[in-house]
Amino acid sequence: MIKEINSKDNRILKECQRLTLKKYRDKESRYLIEGHNLIEEAINDRVPIDYLIFDEEKALNTNFDGDSYIVKHSLFERIAQTETSQGVIAVVRKREYGFEELTARCQGGSNIVVLDRLQDPGNIGTIIRTAEGAGYAAVFALKGTADIFSPKTIRAAAGSVFRIPIIHVEDNRELKALAGDLHKKLVVTSLEADNNYFDADLCKDIALVIGNEGNGVSEELLEMADVKIRIPMAGRLESLNASVAAGILMYEAQRCKKKINKQHLSEVTIKCKRN
């Protein structure tokens, strides 16, 4: 059922306006998503959606069966997160993951990526999206990392936040303990590391730490790390963009697994021929 909102003082509209701010997203464990494709993806992934808001000047086009509201264009602009909005916004609830569910998702040699105080929404969203593509089981965000549920990050993640667990971690000690409970080795990048990433075993059971764009991985995490690696650089470069480096390292696990599978297949073939 679609209802009309005609006043800027309407409760629903005020809720949406609050959720444009991080402190209310944190407090209410809800956030906004915008655009037909992203909302359809959320619906298909069974993300808990409270309601939709439509701009009266745009076409109503969705298969959502819950509460919907239509507002005047001037009111919709108060909550729109993009310059050229498609005219539809959804209020969705953050997924909560208990330790048992997290443990189940992280079994079978799966990997985790850790965001160590990253600040750029584009980098964060791209890393989350790449983590899903590379088969990583979860994303851990250390305190000090920019808001994962900000509009820019949500758009950059392109729906991956609906499917991959996002776990907020208070500090480095909690990260170390949680990684240990999940049987994951802490892997960090360092310019002083002796091993290149392709010489290390990044195939399974790692918690790969991606450091802050300007300062890299914190000194405390460097001390806590089980494995230190580096990405070799030509020319005068010292480092790569955080999301590019993350992509290279996360997909190393895919290359490694593919190599192991080929070796296993070759061994099985040889045994069959001998028999």
N, C-alpha and C positions, 0 to 999 in steps of 0.2 A: 504494500500500500504506500502510495506517494502522498506526502503531506506538504503543505506550503509553509514557508517561513517568510514573514514580511517585516520583521522588526530586527534591528541590530542588537536589541536586548534579549532576543530569544535565547533560551537555555542551551539549545543544541549548537547554535552559532557561537556562543561564548565558550562552550567546551572545545570546539574546533580552534578557536583563537588561542586558547590556553595551550593547546598541543603544538602550536608553532614554536613554543619555548621548551628547551631541554628540561628545565626543572619540573615542569608538569608532565612531560613524557616519562621521566624517571618516577615521579610520585604516583602516577596513575597506571604505569606499565602499559601505556597505549601510545600510538603514533599515527601520523597521517600518511597515506599514500595517494598518489594522484596520477590520473591517466587511465584510459580504457584498458590498455594491454597489461599494465601492472595489476590493476584491480581484477581483471579476468584471471590472471595467473594466481592471485591470492585466493580467489574463489575456487579455482581448480585444485589448489593445494590445501584446501580446507582450512585456511587461516581464519581464526575467529574475528569476524567483522561485526562491529556494533551497528553501523548504519552508513549509508551513502548520502552525499550532498551533491546536488546537481545545479549547474548554472542554467537559469531559465532560457538563455540564449543559445544553448547547445543542445544537440540531440540526446535523448535519453536512450542509451544503448548498453544494456547489461542483462545478464541472466540471474542477478541477485534477487533472492526471494524475501529478504528481510526488510527492515525499516529503511525508507528513503525519504529525502526531503528535497524540495526544489526551492531555490532562492533567487532573488533578483540579482542581476549581474553585478551591481554595485556592492551588494553584500557578499557575493561569492569572491570578489576580488580581495576582500579582507582576509580570507584564509587561503587563497591560491598560493602555491609554492613555486610556480613557474611563470615566466613572462608571457608565454603563449599557451595558456592552459587549455586542455581538452574539455574542461567543464565538468569534471567529476572527481570527487575526493571521497576516500573511505577512511573511517576511523577503525583501526584494527588493534587487537590486543597482542602484546608481546608473548611469545611462547616461553614457558618456564620449564626447565629441565632438572629433574632430580638426579642424584648421583647414580642411582640404579639404572635409569634410562641412559644417562651419559656413558656409563660403563658398558652397557650393551652396545651402544653405537660405536664405541672405541675399541671393540674387540677385533680379533682377526688380523692383528698387525697394522691396523689403520694409523694414520698420522694426524697430527693437530698443528694448526698454525697459531702462533701467539703474536699479538700486536702490542709492542712495547712503546706506549705513549705516542703513537702516530697521530698526526694532526690534520692531514689533508683528507677531506671527505672523498675525493676522487681516488686517492691511493687506497683508502680503507675499503671502499666499495668494490674496487677492482680486485683487491686481494681476496675478499670474501667470494666474489664471483669465480675467481681462478681456483680457489680452494675447492669449491664444489666440482669444477671441471676436472681438477687433478685427483679427485677421489678422497680428499681429506675429510675426516669425520667431524671436526668441530673447529670453531674459531674462539680462542681465548683473548679477551681484551683486558689488558692490565689497566688499573686505575691511572688516569692521566691521558688515556687515549680519547680522542674526540668522539662525540656522540655518534654511535653506529646507526641510530635511528633518526638522524637528521635527514631532511629531504634530499640533499645532494648525495649523501652516502647511499640512501635507499635506491635512488635512480642509478647510481654507478654499479650497485650490486645486482641490478636487473632481476630481482625476484629471488636471488639465492638466499636472502635472509629468511625467506619463508621455509626453506628446506634444510638448512645447515644450522646446527645449534650454535648460538652466540652466548658465550659464558663470560660474565664479568668477574674478574679476579682482583682482589683488593690490593695485594702486594706481591713482591717477588718470592717471599717465603711461602705464601699460600700457593703460588704457581708451582714452586718446587715440590711441595707436598702433594698437590693434586696430580702433577705429572708422575710422581712416584707411585701414587695410588693406582694410576691408570697404566703403569708399567711403560712409561714413555721416557726416552732420553732427551734432555734439554740440548738442543743444537743451536748455536749462535754463530753469526758471521763476525769476523774480526780481521782487520787489516794485518794484524800480527800473527794470524793463524798459520801453522806450517802446512796444513793440508788444503788442497783445492777441493771444491765441493764434489767433483766427480771421482775423487780418490777416497771419499768417505762413504759409509753405508747409510744412505738416506732412504732406503727402500721401505722400511717399516718401523713402527713403534717409536716415532720421534715426535717431539714437540718443537717445531721450528720457530725460532724467535726472529721476528722482523723488527728492527730498531727504528727509533725516531728519525724522521727525515734529516734533521740537522745534526743530531748528536750520536746517532747509532744506538746500539744496545747499551743499556746501563752497565756501569762498572760492576755493580753487585751481581747482575745476571751473568756477566762474563766470568766472574769468580765461581758462580754456581754451575756453570755449563758442564755437561758431560762430554760434549764434542764441540770443537771450534773449527770453523771452515772459512774459506775465503773464495770469492769469485775473482779469478785472475783478470787483470786489466791491462790493455795495451794503451799506448799513448800516455797522456798525462792525467788520465782519469784516476780518481781515488775510489769512486763509488758510483753505483747506478741509482736511478729512481727506485724508491722502495717497492713499488708494485711490480716493476720490471724484475728486480732482484728476486722478489718473492715468487714470481712466475717461473723463473729459471730453476730455482731450488725446489719448488713444489713438483714441477714436472719431471725432475730428476727421479723421483720415486716411481713415476709411471714408466720411465725408460728402464729403470732397474728391475721392476717387476716383469716387464716384457722380456728382458734378457734372461731372467731366471726361468720364466715359463718356456722359453725357447730351449734353454739348456735341459730342462726337465723333459720336454718333448723329445729331444735328441736322445737322451738316455733311455727313455721308454722305447723309442724306435730301434735303438741298438739291441736292447734286450729281446725285443720281439724277433729281430732278424736272427739272433743267436739261437733262439728257441726253434 
